[in-house]
Amino acid sequence: MIAIETKQLKKSFGAVSIVKGIDLIVEQGEIFGFLGRNGAGKSTFINMLTDIIQPSSGAYTLLGVKGPNNQVKKRIGVMPDYSTFYGSLTAIEHLKFLSALSGQPVAKVRCMEVLQLVGLKAHAHKKTAKFSFGMKKKLGIAQAIIHDPELIFLDEPTSGIDAESVIQIHKLIDQLHKKGKTIFMTSHNLDEVEKICTRIAIMKEGQIVKIGTMDELRNFYRSKITVRLKHSSMPKSEQVKLHQWLKSVGTDLEIKDPYVTITIDDEKKIADMIRAFNQCNVDVFRVEVEEPSLEEIFLDE
């Protein structure tokens, strides 16, 4: 079953276009990562799907139901980017109140189970006015999963929290995934989505510019590799032939004995170059490969 489907979903505020016609399909059981810089339109996109704001145009379905639909809301969970809570209520009081508000009230034992899952069991009876930012993030996830939803939206679930809490939340997402939940999460952290997401969309300026698995995205973006070889002395009889061959292999060729620097479009050519040097009686002592980081490539604007 398709968990999320959007067709030309758009949102503008006045003359400013934020989401510019998104077509997207997320299959049931995926951990789908929505990657982009702050301001790319990720939260606005989630807010439309969860009926917090209305699309300017386009259509969407959640779990096969055309949205907006009040009944399907009972089957989804939402953790917004900035969760706000009543400072006078405790963590467990929040979960009981919010679950009742959704029409699916839960018992105290269920509240404690969920608080343990997110690492807040010891703080179950503490008022949220005393919660740190990271604790509020965890409570935001708890309220999103308290009613055991099929589809879970997590908007920047680990932004601004400590490393230990990040690991804990990643483990929780993995547990939810193993239970068959579909998870749609936004992030501007490439390392995070690389670790836990089954498929990723890259959003820039309100549009999806690329979508696929991590391996598919790597192959798409890594089109230029700069290679620097340190080699032994090159026989004069082989120099012209080797230099001409190198020009046919790549671009930006630079020869400064004992180094050759060249830009290629396929890492398989590195092995070809080493063989060519050896055939010309030139030993290769060192191979250095320089690539832009995936963070730089994916989020380069």
N, C-alpha and C positions, 0 to 999 in steps of 0.2 A: 504493500500500500504506500501511496505517496503521503508523507507527513505534512509537507508544505509545498504549495505551488502558487507562484505569483505570475501574473501576466500584465506586463507594461505598468507596473505599480509606480505611481509618481506622487510626490508631495512637494508643494510649493508654499512658502509663506510670503504672501504678497507677490512681489515681482521676483523673489529669490527662490530659485529651484534647488531643492535639497536632495531629493531622490528622483532620478531622471529616467524612469522607465525600466524597471528591473523585471526580467523573466528568469525565474529560478524554480528548480525542482529539488527538494530534499527528500530522500527516501526514508522510510521508517527504519529505525535502528541505527541511523548514522550519528556520529558526533561531527557536526558540521561547523566549521570555523569560518567566521566572517571577519576578514582581516582588512585593516585600513587605519590610516592616521586618525587622530582625534579630529572631528569635523568632517569626516568623509561621508557621513550620513547613516552610519550603522545603527545608532540608537533610534533615529527617526524611522528607519525601516522596521525595527522590532516594534516600535510603538504603534505603527500601523497594523501589523499583524496581530497585536494583542489588544486592539481596539481602544488604545489610549488616545490616539488621534485618528482622524478619518483621512483616507487617501484623497488626493486631489482628483485622481483618475486611476483606472486600472482595476484589477480584480485579484482576489486571492482565495485559496481554500486551505483549511487546516484539518488534517486527519480525514480528508475527503468531504468536508463540510464547507460550503461557501460561507465566507465571512463578510461582515461580522455576524456572529451567532452566539447567543447567550448560553446555549446548551453545550457547545463545544468548549466554552471557557472552563467548564468543570473538568475537562480532560487535559488541560494544559496548566503548566506552572510558569511563573514569571519572576525573575529576579532583575529588577531594573538597575541601571548603573548606579544611581544614588538612592539607596533605600532609606526611607525616613520612618521612624518609629515613635510611639508615644513614650516619652521619657518616664512617665509615672507607672508604666506597666513593666512587668518582668518578661524575660524571654519566653517562659512557658505560657504566661498569660497572653502574649502576642499570638502564639501559635494556636491556642484555643479560640481566641477571638477571631483571627483571620480565617481559620478553617470553618468556623460557624458562619462567618460572613459569606463564604463561598458556597454555602448550602451543604457542606459535607463536614459536619463537626466530628472531631476526633477525641478519643479518650486521652487522659493524662499519660498513660503508658506509651501511647504512640508519640506524643510530644517529646517524651524523654528519649525514646529511641532515635528520633530525628536529631535532637540536640546532641546526642552522643555521636551520631554520624558526622556532624559538622564540627565537633570538638568543643561544644558549649555546654555539655552536661553539668559541669561543675559550676556553671554560671546560670543555671536554669531559673533560679529565684532572685537573680540580681536585676534591678531596674535598668532599662536600657539607657537611661540618662548617664549612667556610669560606664557604658560600653565604649571601648576604643573603636576607631574606624574599622580595623580588621574584624573585630567581634561583630560589628553591625553587618559587615559583608557576609559573614558566616550565617548570621540570623536571617539575612536576606535570602540565602540559598535554602535555609531551613523552611522558611515560609513558602518558598516556591515548590517544595517537594512534600510538604506535610500531608497533602491529600492524594499522594501516590499517582501523579499525573503521567500520561503517556508521552506527552511532548513538553519539553522543558526549555525555556528561553533564559539564557544567562548572559546578561549584558556586562561585559568587563568584570568577570567574577573574581579576578585576582589583582586588579589594579590597586596600587597603594597599600598592599599588605606585605607582611614579612615573609621571608623565604620558607620558613617552616609551615606557615599557614598555606602558602601556595602549594607545597607538596601535598598537604592534607586535602586540599580542595581537588587537586588533580586525581588523587586516589578515589575520592568520592565520585567524581565524574566517571571514572573508569568502572566503579561499582554499579552506578546507575545504568551505564551502557551495557554491562553484562546482564542486567535484569531486563534488557530489551527496550529501554527507554530511548527515545530520540532526543538528542540534545543539540540545540542551536545556540552557539555562543559567539559573541563578538569579542574582538581583542585587537589591540595594536601591537601585541607582543608575538613576533614570529616564532620565537623559541617555544612559546607555550603551545601554539596551535600545531607546530611541527611534532611535538611530543604526543599530543593526545587526540588530534582530530583525524578522522578518516578521509575527509575531503574538505577543501578550502576554496573560498571565493575571495578574490582581492577586489576591494572597492576603492575607487578613487573619484573624488568629486561627484558623488552621487550615482556612479555607474559601476557595474561589475566589469572589470577589464580582463579578468582571467579566472577560470574555475577548473578544478581538477584535484587529483591526489597530490601529495607532496612530491612524489617522483615525477609526475607529469609536469608540475610547475617548474621543478628544477630543470628538466630537459628543455622546457620552453625558453627559460630565461638565460640559461648558461650557454650563450652562443659565442662568447669571446673569452679565451684563456690566454694569458701571457705566460710564456715559458722562457726561462733563462737557464742555459746549459753552460757549465764549465767543462772545458775539454782539453785534451793534450794538444801538443803542437800539430798543426795541420800541414801535411806534405804539400808543397807548392803544386805538384802535378795534379792534386785532387781539389785544389781550392776553387777553381772556376766552376767545375762540375757540381761540387757540393753547394756552392752559393746559388747557382742557378736553380738547383733542385729545391732549395729552401724557399726561394722566391715563389715557387709554384705551390708550396704547401701552406703558406700563411701570408700575413701582412705585417707592416711595421718592422721589417727585418733590420736588425742592428748587429753589426759584427765588430767587436772590439776584443781582439785576442787577449786572454783565452776564453772569452764569453761570446755566446750567440743569444740574442734576445729576439723572440718572434711571437706574434699573436696568431693563434689558431682557433678554429671553430669546433673542434672535436678532440677530446682528450686521447682518442685512439691514435692520433697523429704523433703523439709523444713517442710511442713505441716505434713508429715508422722512422722518426728522426734518429733515435738511438741506433737502430739497425743501419741507417744510411751512414752515420758517422763511423760505425764499426767497419762497414764495408770499404770505407775510405782510409782504413787504418788509423782512425782517430778514436781515442778512448774518451768516454764521457765520465767525468768525475762526480758531477753533481747536477741534479735537475731541480729547479725551483719553479713552482707553479703559483701564479698570482691570479686570484679571482675576486671580484667584488663579493662582499658578504651577501647572503640571501636577504638580510634585512635591508641592505642598501638597494639591492636589485628590485625586490618586491615593492618597497615603499618609496622608490625614487619618484619624485614629482618634477 
